[in-house]
Amino acid sequence: MNNKQQPWLCIIGASHSHVPFIKAANQLNLKTIVFDRNKNAPGYKLADHFEAISTHDVEGIIAACKRQNNSKKIIGCLTYSSDSQALKAVAKVSELLCLKGFSTEALNNINNKCIMKERLREFNIPTPEFFTVHNLEEVYQLKNKLKNIIIKPATGACGSIGVCMTPTTNQNLEILFKKAFKYSEDDNVLVEVHYPGQEYSIDGYVQDGNIAILSIAHKFVSNLGPNFLINGFATGISPEKRRNKDYTNFLHLSKLTSRILTALKIDNSFFSIDIILGKNGPMVIDCGLLMDSKIDYLLKFSGTDIYDLRCRLAIGEKINYFSDWKSFECGYALRFLYANKKGRLHIKYDIIKKILKQQPDLIFFSWERQEGDPVKLPTSLADTIGWIIVKDSDRYTAWEKISREQFNNVFSVGGAS
């Protein structure tokens, strides 16, 4: 069989996050073309063909795919990078080669937060009031008027980078405005009214208009100084005393999800939607074309092969996964680990070994940093040093379990950085 007859999948990125997708593609008997400027990236040796092109180089990736398609049968393209340029490359390649995938219009609808919010309003979908600002004076005026605000980049940015809660002083306000301005792709900053309530992450996929919600997770966030941090998630079944109330909320959120995806024209893609549910009802905070951070690992741990699913979605193969969050027979929680001071990381493998010996099938550890790496107080999710997943009887018990003191003692920070 020559290369033109063999099916190939383009994967934009060779990081640790992309390795499971490369392996899943191999299991589906797909050849992989992998793009990354770093030849030392973990996915380099796993790729059938590697292009040393940055995931940010949209035109370079398009040209390479066009060239490679002359000798290879490219049938899909994906990335698991939240960078807007990598996502743009996927959309452009999919459109150029007539592949299944999200459109550049959908990407623009979610990448530009102002456009996103205007689209939601057109469809009468509730979202917090917002203002686009261009200078610090406008932010001062809004803070004095609104009190509780969130400052974020208006366009682009990855995860929670550049996002902050209500600053306590004008000096903090200036620092945080400059940070949001730095990470915004169009030099605009978004000031959004902050509403209290329980935040949820709704994660799943849509294929040819058919929606499958794979997780509706409680999202736990904290405000460490002015910085917006995600502490973790809990998903799965609710305890008996909460089941009816949670089911009513989840049913409402499911119906809202369908309207959001229609408004933003998202199809043939993963999706992740952040919603605050408070006394004012549901408020849509954000939407993305990937799973929320590390939700893919949580779903994999719970038995949903998210990597196989994404590859099949990319090549247009009909998927028969359904809304598994309805049928979970237990609960799962994922908690991020952050440094408590500046220094060097020490992982306490003896304590971890003891915990895993007691419950080997119910707990999973992973590390973003290695022993001896310099670490610091977190400013965003990018400063995660590791994370833990646990399984228990229900989502609430799982989160309570993962918050126990024993899990605070699995690492320490000391020495000079």
Buried (B, 14 or more C-beta within 10 A) or exposed (E): EEBEEBBBBBBBBBBEBBBBBBBBBBEBEBBBBBBBBBEEBBBBEBBBBBBBBBBBBBEBBBEBBEEBBEEBBBBBBBBBBBBBBBBBBBBBBBBBBEBBBBBBEBBBBBBBBBBBBBBBEEEEBBBBEBBBBEEBEBBBEBBEEBEEBBBBBBBBBBBBBBBBBBBEEEEBBBEBBEBBBEBBBEEBBBBBBBBEBEBBBBBBBBBEEEBBBBBBBBBBEEEEBBBBBBBBBBBBBBEEEBEEEBEEBBEBBBEBBEBBBBBBBBBBBBBBBBBBBEEEEBBBBBBBBBBBBBBBBBBBBBEBBBBBBBBBBBBBBEBEBEBBBEEBEBBBBBBBBBBEEEBBBBBEEEBBEEBBEEEEEBBBBBBBBEEEBBBBBBBBBEBBBBBBBBBBBBBBBBBBBBBEEEBEEBBBBEEEB
